[in-house]
């Protein structure tokens, strides 16, 4: 490697490693257990919200990915851009958009409230919806890549043998795309677990209901910085495990 590139690569690596090293130094290891125990509600809410959001993202993202991978229609590029929009949107803008459409005064949220008496903002369901909104593009993006890699010759052979579209999808395309789908699930779950801006804007920061780990970390910084360092360590470890699992699934 050229020396200049090596130096720049070293600086880039330092930019990534130094903050994590600083966090490890500041973590109060002796009180780590107590900090985690005191944030049990945030951990529980994070698990519930992230798992439910991932379920929603997979249930909707896989059909979307199939449509984008196999469809050929006018406006497909616009549809793909719309699906991926939450990736590039500032998280707080995502929350504001959800609030504008699904809040009590929003066109859809008001209708849901009038017909069913269900209010989404500042509820656990609202937190799930916010996390699903930001996780869906990650599942869709990776799943689409997996479906594009499926050998279409096998599907054509199955079609000549009488297999219908659903059976070809279920028995041929889906099994071949499983590694990519697994990576999409892991990445979607990680994104849902780490969501902050959309959640705090749309669902608020209600302890035991909508306060997830990222929200707890942010607000603990003012009250108890050491507790914030401990909770941050948890998310760092989880993120490393998630990235490792996603890479292994993608390689397979």
C-alpha positions as CSV (number, residue, x, y, z in Angstrom):
1,X,0.0,0.0,0.0
2,X,1.3,3.5,-0.8
3,X,2.5,5.3,2.3
4,X,0.0,8.2,1.9
5,X,-2.9,5.8,1.7
6,X,-1.6,4.0,4.7
7,X,-1.4,7.1,6.7
8,X,-4.9,8.2,5.8
9,X,-6.2,4.7,6.5
10,X,-4.6,4.9,9.9
11,X,-6.2,8.2,10.7
12,X,-9.6,6.9,9.6
13,X,-9.2,3.9,11.8
14,X,-8.2,6.1,14.7
15,X,-11.3,8.2,14.2
16,X,-13.4,5.1,14.7
17,X,-11.4,3.4,17.5
18,X,-10.5,6.4,19.7
19,X,-14.1,7.2,20.8
20,X,-14.9,3.6,21.6
21,X,-11.6,3.4,23.6
22,X,-12.6,6.5,25.4
23,X,-15.9,5.0,26.3
24,X,-14.3,1.9,27.7
25,X,-12.0,4.0,29.8
26,X,-14.9,6.0,31.3
27,X,-17.2,3.1,32.0
28,X,-17.5,2.6,35.8
29,X,-16.9,-1.2,35.8
30,X,-17.5,-1.6,39.5
31,X,-21.0,-0.2,39.2
32,X,-21.8,-1.6,35.8
33,X,-24.3,-4.2,37.2
34,X,-26.1,-1.6,39.3
35,X,-26.4,0.8,36.3
36,X,-27.9,-1.9,34.2
37,X,-30.3,-3.1,36.9
38,X,-31.5,0.4,37.3
39,X,-32.3,0.7,33.6
40,X,-34.3,-2.5,33.5
41,X,-37.4,-0.8,32.1
42,X,-35.5,0.8,29.3
43,X,-33.9,-2.6,28.4
44,X,-37.3,-4.3,28.4
45,X,-39.0,-1.6,26.3
46,X,-36.0,-1.7,23.8
47,X,-36.3,-5.4,23.4
48,X,-40.1,-5.3,22.9
49,X,-40.0,-2.4,20.5
50,X,-37.1,-3.7,18.5
51,X,-38.4,-7.2,18.1
52,X,-41.9,-6.0,17.1
53,X,-40.5,-3.4,14.8
54,X,-38.3,-6.0,13.1
55,X,-41.3,-8.3,12.7
56,X,-43.2,-5.5,11.0
57,X,-40.2,-4.6,8.8
58,X,-39.7,-8.1,7.7
59,X,-43.4,-8.8,7.0
60,X,-43.6,-5.7,4.8
61,X,-40.0,-5.4,3.6
62,X,-39.7,-8.9,2.0
63,X,-42.7,-8.3,-0.3
64,X,-41.4,-4.9,-1.2
65,X,-38.0,-6.3,-1.9
66,X,-39.6,-8.9,-4.2
67,X,-41.5,-6.3,-6.0
68,X,-38.4,-4.1,-6.6
69,X,-36.3,-7.1,-7.6
70,X,-38.7,-8.7,-10.0
71,X,-41.1,-5.9,-11.0
72,X,-40.8,-3.9,-14.2
73,X,-43.1,-1.0,-14.2
74,X,-43.2,2.8,-14.6
75,X,-42.2,4.6,-11.5
76,X,-40.1,1.8,-10.1
77,X,-37.1,4.0,-9.5
78,X,-39.3,6.5,-7.6
79,X,-40.7,3.7,-5.5
80,X,-37.2,2.5,-4.7
81,X,-36.1,6.0,-3.7
82,X,-39.2,6.3,-1.5
83,X,-38.5,3.0,0.2
84,X,-35.0,4.0,1.0
85,X,-35.8,7.6,2.0
86,X,-35.8,7.0,5.8
87,X,-32.1,6.0,5.5
88,X,-31.1,9.5,4.5
89,X,-33.7,11.5,6.3
90,X,-32.7,13.1,9.6
91,X,-34.3,11.0,12.3
92,X,-36.2,13.9,13.8
93,X,-37.7,14.6,10.4
94,X,-39.0,11.0,10.3
95,X,-40.6,11.6,13.7
96,X,-42.2,14.9,12.5
97,X,-43.5,13.2,9.4
98,X,-45.1,10.4,11.5
99,X,-46.6,12.9,13.9
100,X,-48.0,15.0,11.0
101,X,-49.7,12.0,9.4
102,X,-50.5,9.7,12.3
103,X,-50.9,12.1,15.2
104,X,-54.4,13.0,16.5
105,X,-54.6,16.0,14.2
106,X,-53.2,14.1,11.2
107,X,-55.4,12.8,8.4
108,X,-54.7,9.1,9.2
109,X,-54.1,9.3,12.9
110,X,-57.3,11.4,13.4
111,X,-59.3,8.8,11.4
112,X,-57.9,5.9,13.4
113,X,-58.7,7.8,16.6
114,X,-62.3,8.6,15.5
115,X,-63.1,5.1,14.3
116,X,-61.3,2.9,16.8
117,X,-60.3,5.2,19.7
118,X,-56.7,4.3,19.2
119,X,-54.0,7.0,19.7
120,X,-50.5,6.1,18.4
121,X,-48.3,9.0,19.5
122,X,-46.6,8.7,22.9
123,X,-47.5,5.0,23.2
124,X,-45.5,1.8,23.0
125,X,-47.3,1.1,19.7
126,X,-46.1,4.5,18.5
127,X,-42.5,3.6,19.4
128,X,-42.8,0.4,17.4
129,X,-44.2,2.3,14.5
130,X,-41.3,4.8,14.6
131,X,-38.7,2.0,14.8
132,X,-40.4,0.1,12.0
133,X,-40.3,3.2,9.8
134,X,-36.5,3.4,10.0
135,X,-35.8,-0.3,10.0
136,X,-37.9,-1.2,6.9
137,X,-35.5,0.3,4.3
138,X,-32.6,-1.8,5.7
139,X,-34.6,-5.0,5.4
140,X,-35.9,-4.2,2.0
141,X,-32.5,-3.1,0.6
142,X,-30.7,-6.3,1.7
143,X,-33.6,-8.6,0.8
144,X,-33.8,-7.1,-2.7
145,X,-30.1,-7.8,-3.3
146,X,-30.7,-11.4,-2.2
147,X,-33.6,-11.9,-4.5
148,X,-31.7,-10.4,-7.4
149,X,-29.0,-13.1,-6.8
150,X,-31.5,-15.9,-7.1
151,X,-30.9,-18.2,-10.1
152,X,-33.9,-17.6,-12.4
153,X,-33.2,-20.7,-14.4
154,X,-34.3,-22.8,-11.5
155,X,-37.6,-20.9,-11.4
156,X,-38.1,-21.3,-15.1
157,X,-37.6,-25.1,-14.8
158,X,-40.0,-25.2,-11.9
159,X,-42.6,-23.2,-14.0
160,X,-42.3,-25.8,-16.8
161,X,-43.0,-28.5,-14.2
162,X,-46.3,-26.8,-13.2
163,X,-45.2,-24.8,-10.1
164,X,-47.2,-21.6,-9.7
165,X,-45.7,-18.2,-8.7
166,X,-46.3,-18.6,-5.0
167,X,-44.8,-22.1,-5.0
168,X,-41.8,-20.9,-7.0
169,X,-41.3,-18.1,-4.5
170,X,-41.6,-20.3,-1.4
171,X,-39.7,-23.3,-2.6
172,X,-37.0,-21.8,-4.8
173,X,-36.4,-18.0,-4.5
174,X,-36.9,-17.8,-0.7
175,X,-34.5,-20.6,0.3
176,X,-31.8,-19.1,-2.0
177,X,-32.2,-15.7,-0.5
178,X,-32.2,-16.8,3.1
179,X,-28.6,-15.6,3.9
180,X,-29.5,-12.1,2.6
181,X,-32.8,-12.1,4.4
182,X,-31.0,-13.1,7.6
183,X,-28.6,-10.2,7.2
184,X,-31.5,-7.9,6.6
185,X,-33.3,-9.1,9.7
186,X,-30.2,-8.5,11.8
187,X,-29.5,-5.1,10.4
188,X,-33.2,-4.1,10.7
189,X,-33.2,-5.2,14.3
190,X,-30.0,-3.3,15.0
191,X,-31.5,-0.1,13.4
192,X,-34.7,-0.5,15.4
193,X,-32.8,-1.0,18.6
194,X,-30.7,2.1,18.1
195,X,-33.4,4.4,16.9
196,X,-33.6,7.7,18.8
197,X,-34.8,10.8,16.9
198,X,-38.0,9.4,15.4
199,X,-38.9,7.7,18.6
200,X,-38.5,10.7,20.9
201,X,-40.4,12.9,18.5
202,X,-43.3,10.6,17.8
203,X,-43.5,8.4,20.9
204,X,-41.9,10.6,23.5
205,X,-39.7,9.5,26.5
206,X,-42.1,7.9,28.9
207,X,-40.4,5.6,31.3
208,X,-41.6,2.0,31.1
209,X,-43.6,2.8,27.9
210,X,-41.6,4.4,25.2
211,X,-38.2,5.1,26.8
212,X,-35.7,2.8,25.0
213,X,-32.0,2.5,25.7
214,X,-30.9,5.3,23.4
215,X,-33.4,7.6,25.0
216,X,-32.3,6.5,28.5
217,X,-28.7,7.1,27.6
218,X,-29.3,10.6,26.3
219,X,-31.2,11.8,29.4
220,X,-28.9,10.0,31.8
221,X,-26.0,12.2,30.5
222,X,-27.4,15.1,32.4
223,X,-28.3,13.2,35.6
224,X,-25.8,10.4,35.9
225,X,-23.0,10.4,33.2
226,X,-21.5,7.2,34.5
227,X,-24.8,5.4,34.0
228,X,-24.9,6.7,30.5
229,X,-21.5,5.3,29.8
230,X,-22.5,1.9,31.1
231,X,-25.7,1.8,29.0
232,X,-23.7,3.0,25.9
233,X,-21.3,0.1,26.4
234,X,-24.2,-2.3,26.2
235,X,-25.3,-0.9,22.9
236,X,-21.7,-1.0,21.6
237,X,-21.3,-4.7,22.5
238,X,-24.7,-5.5,21.0
239,X,-23.9,-3.6,17.8
240,X,-20.6,-5.5,17.4
241,X,-22.3,-8.8,17.8
242,X,-25.0,-7.8,15.3
243,X,-22.5,-6.7,12.7
244,X,-20.6,-9.9,13.1
245,X,-23.7,-12.0,12.7
246,X,-24.9,-10.0,9.7
247,X,-21.5,-10.3,8.0
248,X,-21.5,-14.1,8.5
249,X,-25.0,-14.4,7.2
250,X,-24.2,-12.2,4.1
251,X,-21.1,-14.2,3.3
252,X,-23.0,-17.5,3.5
